């Protein structure tokens, strides 16, 4: 009797897809939302709610805002993973993302599944904000998703070295959302804090891009460190850092903050600026590449923003 013909080549892939471990699948979907990025957004959302409430905000509003804000940010990030799956596969920093791994043959989630997941999260977050918080917060959340997807991911990221400057607007929206969730309106105070995050974003992102310059070059993403000298990147980053610190101090008179906030903002800003000037001195002395230690500035920028917004939250409680 002749041997049976081998099964079609696609059958093993289909069988593997049907047997995807639940735990690994859940982890892959969570990874699509970029949890570490979401943590940073929540760091700016909750303190603004304390400031808007003049103390501790209503627990229900705060929890709903954080929950649906997480879904909103996760939606934007998941759709971004779908859009950027080709360049993510080329970069060391991102090649372990679920869709980038799919590009290399170790598929956990298909691109179509990731896109549907992101759209469902976007719809759920917008509806949740509208029903559990208010319409203004829902509109701001939807705007943030659409801006991140269509303006940053599709229009700016692969076309201009100013991508993170204007694309960073999406990352500033949690400040406005947190304020609107508590007050139902927008005022000058949240726009000052919006300005802090907006001005903070370029130096934060550019120093990370300095560390992974070769990755962005291979992926043909024109981040500023790819198209400009290290000294120019550092000078521009330092200008934005000065502007960030100035904007943080502007909150003092605009929001009627106490001298405690003013002193903390000034001290944190001084440390932030000293690190930026260290980078510039090192660059002008001829230090290049990893020896500049740009990641030191990057990590410090995270600490700076977290502590500054902690001061924003604590000031109305203790004054």
C-alpha positions in Angstrom: 0.0 0.0 0.0 1.5 3.4 -0.9 2.3 5.8 1.8 -0.3 8.4 2.6 0.5 11.9 1.3 2.0 14.3 3.8 -0.4 16.9 5.3 -0.5 20.3 3.8 2.3 22.6 5.0 -0.2 25.0 6.6 -1.7 22.3 8.8 1.1 22.4 11.5 0.8 26.2 11.7 -3.0 25.9 12.1 -2.6 23.3 14.8 0.0 25.4 16.7 -2.4 28.4 16.4 -5.2 26.3 17.9 -3.0 25.1 20.7 -1.7 28.5 21.8 -1.2 28.5 25.6 -3.6 30.7 27.4 -1.0 32.2 29.7 1.3 33.1 26.8 -1.6 34.5 24.9 -2.7 36.7 27.8 0.9 38.0 28.3 1.1 38.8 24.6 -2.1 40.8 24.6 -0.9 42.7 27.7 2.4 43.3 26.1 0.6 45.0 23.1 -0.7 47.7 25.5 2.9 48.6 26.6 2.3 48.5 30.3 5.5 50.5 31.2 4.3 53.4 29.0 0.8 53.3 30.7 2.5 53.5 34.1 4.0 56.8 33.1 0.7 58.2 31.9 -1.1 57.2 35.1 1.7 59.0 37.1 0.5 62.3 35.5 -3.3 61.5 35.7 -3.9 60.9 39.4 -1.9 63.8 40.8 -3.9 66.2 38.6 -7.1 64.8 40.0 -5.9 65.6 43.5 -5.1 69.2 42.4 -8.4 69.6 40.7 -10.3 68.4 43.8 -8.2 70.5 46.2 -7.4 67.3 48.1 -8.4 63.6 47.7 -10.7 63.2 44.7 -13.9 61.1 44.8 -12.8 57.5 44.9 -15.3 56.3 42.2 -14.3 59.0 39.8 -10.6 58.4 40.4 -10.8 54.6 39.9 -13.0 54.9 36.8 -10.6 57.4 35.3 -7.6 55.3 36.0 -9.3 52.1 34.7 -10.6 53.6 31.5 -7.4 55.7 31.0 -5.5 52.4 31.1 -7.8 51.0 28.4 -7.5 54.1 26.3 -3.7 54.1 26.5 -3.6 50.4 25.9 -5.8 50.8 22.8 -3.5 53.4 21.3 -0.4 51.3 22.0 -1.9 48.1 20.6 -2.9 49.9 17.3 0.6 51.4 17.2 2.1 47.9 17.5 0.0 46.9 14.5 1.2 49.9 12.5 4.9 49.6 13.5 5.2 45.8 13.4 7.6 46.0 10.5 10.1 48.4 12.1 9.7 46.9 15.6 11.1 43.6 14.1 14.3 45.4 13.1 15.1 47.1 16.4 16.7 45.5 19.4 14.5 47.4 21.9 11.3 46.4 20.3 11.9 43.1 18.5 10.4 41.0 21.3 7.0 42.7 21.0 4.3 40.2 20.0 3.8 41.3 16.4 7.5 41.8 15.9 8.1 38.3 17.0 5.4 37.2 14.5 7.5 38.8 11.8 10.3 36.4 12.7 8.1 33.3 12.7 7.2 32.9 16.4 3.6 34.1 16.1 1.5 34.5 19.3 -1.0 37.0 17.9 -1.9 37.8 14.3 -1.8 41.5 13.1 -5.5 41.3 12.5 -6.2 40.1 16.1 -4.0 42.9 17.5 -5.9 45.5 15.4 -9.3 44.3 16.6 -8.0 44.2 20.1 -6.9 47.8 19.9 -10.2 49.0 18.4 -12.2 47.1 21.0 -10.2 48.7 23.8 -10.7 52.1 22.2 -14.5 51.7 22.0 -14.6 50.3 25.6 -12.6 53.1 27.1 -14.5 55.8 25.3 -17.9 54.3 26.3 -16.6 53.8 29.9 -15.5 57.4 30.2 -18.9 58.6 28.8 -20.9 56.4 31.1 -18.9 56.4 34.4 -17.0 59.8 34.3 -18.3 62.5 31.9 -18.6 63.4 28.2 -15.6 65.8 28.2 -13.2 63.1 29.6 -14.5 60.7 27.0 -13.9 63.2 24.1 -10.4 64.0 25.3 -9.6 60.3 25.6 -10.8 59.5 22.1 -8.9 62.5 20.8 -5.7 61.1 22.4 -6.2 57.7 20.7 -6.9 59.2 17.3 -4.0 61.7 17.5 -1.5 59.0 18.5 -2.6 56.6 15.8 -3.2 58.9 12.8 -1.0 61.9 13.5 2.0 60.4 15.3 2.1 56.8 14.2 0.9 57.2 10.6 1.9 60.7 9.7 4.8 61.9 11.7 6.9 59.1 13.0 8.5 58.0 9.7 8.6 61.4 8.0 10.2 64.0 10.4 12.8 64.3 13.1 10.2 66.4 15.0 7.9 63.4 15.3 8.1 63.2 19.1 7.7 66.9 19.6 4.2 67.1 18.1 3.4 63.5 18.5 4.0 64.0 22.2 0.7 65.8 22.4 -1.1 62.5 22.8 1.0 61.7 25.9 0.0 65.0 27.5 -3.7 64.3 27.2 -4.0 62.3 30.5 -3.4 65.6 32.4 -6.4 67.2 30.7 -8.5 64.0 31.2 -7.7 63.8 34.9 -8.7 67.5 35.4 -11.9 67.1 33.3 -12.9 64.0 35.1 -13.1 65.8 38.5 -14.3 69.3 37.4 -16.2 68.6 34.1 -14.3 71.5 32.5 -10.8 72.7 31.5 -8.9 75.6 33.1 -5.4 77.2 32.8 -3.9 75.0 35.5 -4.2 71.7 33.5 -2.8 73.4 30.4 0.3 74.5 32.3 0.8 70.9 33.4 0.1 69.8 29.8 2.9 72.2 28.8 5.3 70.5 31.4 4.7 67.1 29.9 4.8 68.4 26.3 8.2 70.1 26.9 9.6 67.2 28.9 8.8 64.6 26.1 11.5 65.5 23.5 14.6 65.4 25.7 13.3 62.3 27.4 12.7 60.5 24.1 15.8 61.9 22.3 18.2 60.6 25.0 16.7 57.2 24.7 17.0 57.4 20.9 20.7 58.4 21.3 21.2 55.0 23.0 19.4 53.2 20.2 20.5 55.4 17.3 21.6 52.4 15.2 18.2 50.7 15.6 16.3 53.7 14.4 18.7 54.2 11.5 18.2 50.6 10.4 14.4 51.0 10.7 14.7 54.2 8.8 12.9 56.2 11.5 14.3 59.8 11.3 14.6 60.4 15.1 16.7 63.5 15.8 19.8 61.5 16.9 19.7 59.7 13.5 19.8 62.9 11.4 21.7 65.3 13.7 25.0 65.3 15.6 25.1 64.3 19.2 26.0 67.8 20.3 23.0 69.3 18.5 20.7 66.7 20.0 22.0 67.5 23.5 21.7 71.3 22.9 18.1 71.0 21.7 17.3 68.6 24.6 18.8 71.1 27.1 16.7 73.9 25.7 13.6 71.8 26.2 14.7 70.9 29.7 15.1 74.6 30.6 11.6 75.2 29.2 10.2 72.2 31.2 11.6 73.6 34.4 10.3 77.1 33.7 6.8 75.7 32.9 6.8 73.7 36.1 7.5 76.9 38.1 4.8 78.7 36.2 2.3 76.4 37.9 3.2 78.0 41.2 1.4 81.3 40.6 -1.2 80.0 38.1 -2.6 77.3 40.4 -1.9 79.1 43.6 0.5 76.4 44.8 2.3 76.8 48.1 6.0 77.6 48.6 6.5 73.8 49.3 5.6 73.0 45.7 7.8 75.9 44.5 10.8 74.8 46.4 10.4 71.2 45.3 9.9 72.1 41.7 13.0 74.3 41.8 15.1 71.7 43.5 14.0 68.9 41.1 14.5 71.2 38.1 18.1 72.1 39.3 19.0 68.4 39.4 17.4 67.8 36.0 19.3 70.7 34.4 22.6 69.7 36.0 22.4 66.3 34.3 21.6 68.0 31.0 24.6 70.3 31.3 26.8 67.3 32.2 25.8 65.7 28.9 26.6 68.9 27.0 30.1 69.3 28.7 30.9 65.7 28.0 29.9 66.0 24.3 31.9 69.2 23.9 34.9 67.5 25.5 34.8 64.8 22.7 33.0 62.0 24.5 30.7 60.1 22.1 28.3 57.2 22.0 27.5 55.1 25.0 30.3 56.9 26.9 28.1 59.9 27.1 25.7 57.9 29.2 22.5 59.4 27.7 20.5 56.7 29.5 21.4 58.4 32.8 19.5 61.5 31.7 16.6 59.3 30.4 16.2 57.5 33.7 16.5 60.8 35.6 13.8 62.4 33.5 11.4 59.6 34.6 12.3 60.3 38.2 11.9 64.0 37.7 8.4 63.8 36.3 7.2 61.3 38.9 8.5 63.4 41.8 7.2 66.6 40.3 3.7 65.2 39.9 3.9 63.7 43.4 4.5 67.3 44.6 1.4 68.4 42.6 -0.7 65.8 44.4 0.6 66.5 47.9 0.5 70.3 47.8 -3.3 70.6 48.1 -3.4 68.0 50.9 -0.8 69.5 53.2 -1.4 73.2 52.6 
